Amino acid sequence: MLFRFLVFLYPVIRTLGPATAALLLIAGISLIGYAVLRQPGLWSWLAAGACLLSAGLLALLCHSYHWWLFKLRPHGSLFIPIK
């Protein structure tokens, strides 16, 4: 099921994935700056951590997308994604 979901999302991950990861990284860094300068509350730090974690995971997915497809493929059949 995860394999089919990744194959379905291939055009979205290939085109929008790196840009979204970069925007999440910028948002995380901005939230850290906001938490340091303006509001030292816990929610700002949690939001910054969530943005940075999601940016890292999305960047990892975009970088090693074909490896994930290879590892999650159905066994017994050969799947070669067509570009």
Secondary structure, DSSP 8 states (H G I E B T S, - for coil): -HHHHHHHTHHHHHHHHHHHHHHHHHHHHHHHHHHHHT---HHHHHHHHHHHHHHHHHHHHHHTHHHHHHHHS-TTS------
